[in-house]
Amino acid sequence: MGVLDTAIAVMERQSGKSANVTLRTLTLGNADSITGHYAKSFAESTIKMLIQSKGSPFSYNGAGFYSRYPLTGFTSTAVLAGDEIKIGSNYYSVKSVPPTFICAEIDHYQAELEYRPFEESPTTSGTWHTDSATVATDPRNRIKVTVDTYLTANNIKKDDGTTNASTVTCFDGATYPITRVFLTKAVDAAAVIS
């Protein structure tokens, strides 16, 4: 049990309140054929998280914890940018998650949270705006078709110079961090079209 886990257990016991929240772990599915955005789904689990506003430090047994973001979630559970925290009917997007070390070991994570007044709709090609009358004349679509034609595994290699790299082309404005495709989809390069 890390320092934060012990602090949370003591705070729960003293306040009579629970630090349980619902972690909604993001999973990316298939890419939309037009936007290149991946379909999102979430797996829910319960974790312990202490949520503090910026400027609301707390300490336990000499160890101080300071909220560096407007809304910070302290947890010993590894969460990733793009995941969500749900408390009751309130949703919070995880924006960044730097680890906090004690000596040479990760003790906990400080998740930068952003309040969302509603649950997001699924990512589909029906929810994006076209800049022209039809998809065929939308400049982003024309650029994507051209990039998809020439940005192939044979045209881009990994650092060893021989292994084909995997790529994805998508419109800007995905409702998840684009960095998530590198972690979960084994993508080596992404072309994002604005």
N, C-alpha and C positions, 0 to 999 in steps of 0.2 A: 504494500500500500504506500503510495507516494505522499508527499507533503500535502498536495492539494486534496487528495482523497480523504486524508485525515481531517483537514480543515473543514471540508464539506460535511463529513460525518458529525463533527462537533457542532457546526452551525445548525444542521438539521435537528440534532438533539436539543440544543438550547432554544431554538426558535419554534420548534414544533411544526416546521414547514418542510416540504419535500423539495429536493433539488432534481427530481425526475423530470425529464423532458423527452419529447419524441424526436429522435433523429430520423430524418427522411433521407436515406442514402440514394444519391442520384445514380441511375444506370442509363446509359445511352443505347438506344436500339438501332433501327435501320435509318439510313439517311433519306431525307426527302429528295425526290428526283429533280425538283426545281430549285429549291433553296440550298440544298446540301445540309440543312440542319438535321440533326439526329432526333428521333423521337425520344421523349423522356419518360422514365418511369421511376418510381421511388419505392424502396423497401423500408418499412418502418421498424424501429427498435427503440427501446427505452434506455437512456443513458443518464448519468448524473452530470449536471452542468450548473454552475453558479453564474448568473448573469448580473453584470454590474454596469452602471453608467460611467462614462469618463469622469475622472475626478473623484471617484468613490473607492478609495483604497481600502483594503482590509488586510488583517494580518492574523497569523496563527503561530504561536510558539516562536516568535521572532522572525518568521518568514513573512515578508510583505508581498502583497499582490496588488498591482496597479492596473487599472483599466486604461489601455492606451488608445482605444477607439471610442466613438460616441456610445456604442453598445458592445460590450465584450462578453463572450461566453467562455468561462474557464472550465475545462474538462480534461480528464486523463484519457478519454477515448479519442482515437485518431479520427478526425473529420476532414473533409476536403472542400475546397472552394467549389460551389455549385450545389452542395448538400443543403438541406433545409432543417431548421429547428421549428417544431410546432409545440406551442403551449396553449392548451385549450383550443380556441378557434383562431389564434394568432399565429402567423407565419413569419419566419425570419430567414433571410437568405444568408448563407455563409459566404463571405467575400474573400477572406484570406485567413490562413491558419498557421502562424509561425509557432514553432515549438518553444517551450521554456525548459532550459536545462538546469539541473542541479548537479554539480560536479560534471561528469562526462555522460550523464544519462538524461534522457527526456523524462521530465516529471509530469508535464501537462502541456496543453495547447491553449493558446489564446485566440479564439475564433472571433473575427470581426463580423458582427451581425448587422443586418439591415432589415428594419421592420417593413413588412409588406401588408397592406390592409386586406389582401385577398389572395387566394390560391391562384397560381398562374394557370392559364389554359394550355392544353397540349400544343407542342410545336407541330404545325402542319402548314402545307403550302397555302391553305385557305386563310391564314391569319396575317399574311404579309402584304404590304402595299406595293403595287406596281407603279413605276414612274411613267407609264404610258397606257394606252388603251388596252393592249393585250400583252400577254407574257412574251410572245414572239418578238415584239418591238421594244420590250424593256431593255435598257442598256446593260443592266447587270446580268440578265439572262444571256445576252449575246456574248458578253465578256466571259461568262462562265462556260458557255459552250466552246468557245475558242480555247480557253485555258484547259478545259477537260480534254480537248482534242490533242493538245501538244504536251501537256504535263502528264506524261505516262511513266510507268515504271522503267521503261527502256531509256527514257530521256533524263532521269534523275537517279543518281546513285548515292548510297550511303558513303560514309567517310573512307571506307576501304577501297572505294573506286570501282568495285565489281558487283556488289550486292545491290539489287534493285530496291529503291526506297518506295514506301507506300505513301500516297498523297490523298488529300481531300480538298475539294474546292467548294466554298460555300459563300452565301451572302453574309454580309455583316449584320449584326443585330440578333444573333442567337440568344435565347433566353437561358443560356448556361455559359460558363467561362470557356472560351475556345481552347484553353490549355487542357481542359478535361479530355479532349480527343487524344492527346498525346499519352495520357495516363491509362485510358481504358479501351482505346480502339487500335492500338499499335500503329499509329500514324506517325510518319517521320517528318512530313512537311504539310503545311496547310496554306492554301491561298484563299484569303478572305477578301471578298469584293464589296466595296462600299458603293 
